[in-house]
Amino acid sequence: MPQEVVSATKPQQPLAMVTDALTAGTEAAWFAGGEVYCGRELRRGIRPLGLGYAVGIAATYQVTDPAGQRWEARKLISKVRPGQWMRRRTGHGTKGTREYGRAWTDVRPGWPKAAPASRSSGG
């Protein structure tokens, strides 16, 4: 790799892009990203920028509910009642129509925000 090329981890790449965009005057209130790019490092970097965020996490990621109990994300999602899921079609892909369920669930005691939960139509 040439000396002038700076490498960055997947969480560092979007943080640098968001920081550069804000520095250039782009206005934003929130940030969204997928699981591959959104590790703890990125979430910690986004918070000081004053942006809200919704990021993908692994099903095995540990989250804390408002009562302070720790859960794997996939187990907390199982607590969402059937009527709370909103079905959304995201388009037609090579394997047919893609539909996802979306729901909101509270996480992190003391935080005024909720976390979006998502599952595929198979899920």
C-alpha positions as CSV (number, residue, x, y, z in Angstrom):
1,M,0.0,0.0,0.0
2,P,1.4,3.4,-0.9
3,Q,2.6,5.6,2.1
4,E,0.1,8.3,1.3
5,V,-2.9,6.0,1.6
6,V,-4.2,5.8,5.1
7,S,-6.1,2.6,6.0
8,A,-9.0,2.6,8.4
9,T,-11.2,0.0,10.1
10,K,-14.8,-0.4,9.0
11,P,-16.1,1.6,12.0
12,Q,-13.5,4.4,11.4
13,Q,-14.5,4.8,7.7
14,P,-18.1,6.0,8.3
15,L,-17.1,8.1,11.3
16,A,-14.6,9.9,9.2
17,M,-17.1,10.4,6.4
18,V,-19.8,11.8,8.8
19,T,-17.3,14.0,10.5
20,D,-16.1,15.4,7.2
21,A,-19.7,16.0,6.0
22,L,-20.5,17.9,9.2
23,T,-17.3,19.9,9.0
24,A,-18.2,20.8,5.4
25,G,-21.5,22.2,6.6
26,T,-23.9,19.3,5.9
27,E,-26.8,19.5,8.4
28,A,-27.9,16.2,9.9
29,A,-29.8,15.2,13.0
30,W,-29.2,11.5,12.9
31,F,-27.0,8.7,11.5
32,A,-28.0,5.2,10.4
33,G,-25.7,2.3,9.5
34,G,-25.5,-1.4,9.1
35,E,-24.0,-4.0,11.4
36,V,-20.7,-4.5,9.6
37,Y,-19.7,-0.8,10.0
38,C,-21.3,0.0,13.3
39,G,-19.2,-1.3,16.1
40,R,-18.9,0.2,19.5
41,E,-16.1,2.4,18.3
42,L,-18.4,4.1,15.8
43,R,-21.2,4.6,18.3
44,R,-18.8,6.2,20.7
45,G,-17.5,8.5,18.0
46,I,-21.0,9.5,16.8
47,R,-22.3,10.5,20.3
48,P,-20.0,13.6,20.7
49,L,-21.1,14.9,17.3
50,G,-24.6,15.4,18.7
51,L,-26.3,13.1,16.3
52,G,-29.0,10.6,17.1
53,Y,-28.3,7.2,15.6
54,A,-29.8,3.9,14.6
55,V,-27.2,1.2,13.9
56,G,-27.4,-2.5,13.2
57,I,-26.0,-4.9,15.8
58,A,-25.3,-8.6,15.8
59,A,-28.1,-10.8,17.2
60,T,-25.8,-11.9,20.0
61,Y,-25.0,-8.3,21.0
62,Q,-25.8,-7.6,24.7
63,V,-28.3,-4.9,25.4
64,T,-29.8,-3.6,28.7
65,D,-33.5,-3.1,29.2
66,P,-35.0,-0.3,31.3
67,A,-35.0,-2.6,34.3
68,G,-31.3,-3.1,34.0
69,Q,-31.5,-6.7,32.8
70,R,-29.0,-7.7,30.2
71,W,-30.2,-9.6,27.1
72,E,-28.9,-10.9,23.8
73,A,-30.6,-8.7,21.2
74,R,-32.3,-11.7,19.6
75,K,-33.9,-12.6,22.9
76,L,-35.0,-9.1,23.7
77,I,-36.7,-9.0,20.2
78,S,-38.7,-12.1,21.2
79,K,-40.3,-10.0,23.9
80,V,-41.9,-7.7,21.3
81,R,-45.6,-8.5,21.1
82,P,-47.0,-9.6,17.7
83,G,-49.2,-6.5,17.4
84,Q,-46.1,-4.2,17.9
85,W,-44.5,-5.3,14.6
86,M,-45.0,-3.1,11.6
87,R,-44.6,-5.0,8.2
88,R,-42.6,-3.2,5.5
89,R,-41.9,-4.3,2.0
90,T,-38.5,-3.2,0.9
91,G,-38.6,-4.3,-2.7
92,H,-38.2,-7.3,-5.0
93,G,-34.8,-9.0,-5.0
94,T,-33.3,-12.1,-6.6
95,K,-35.0,-14.3,-4.0
96,G,-38.4,-12.6,-4.3
97,T,-40.1,-9.8,-2.4
98,R,-38.3,-8.7,0.8
99,E,-40.5,-7.9,3.8
100,Y,-39.3,-6.9,7.2
101,G,-40.9,-6.4,10.6
102,R,-40.0,-3.3,12.5
103,A,-40.7,-2.5,16.1
104,W,-39.4,-0.2,18.8
105,T,-38.1,-1.4,22.2
106,D,-36.6,0.5,25.1
107,V,-33.0,-0.1,25.9
108,R,-30.3,1.5,28.2
109,P,-31.7,2.7,31.5
110,G,-31.7,6.5,31.7
111,W,-31.6,7.0,28.0
112,P,-34.5,8.9,26.5
113,K,-34.5,6.8,23.4
114,A,-35.8,3.5,22.1
115,A,-34.1,1.1,19.8
116,P,-35.6,-0.1,16.5
117,A,-35.9,-3.9,16.2
118,S,-36.0,-5.6,12.9
119,R,-36.5,-9.1,11.6
120,S,-36.9,-10.6,8.1
121,S,-40.1,-12.2,6.9
122,G,-38.6,-15.5,7.9
123,G,-38.0,-14.3,11.3
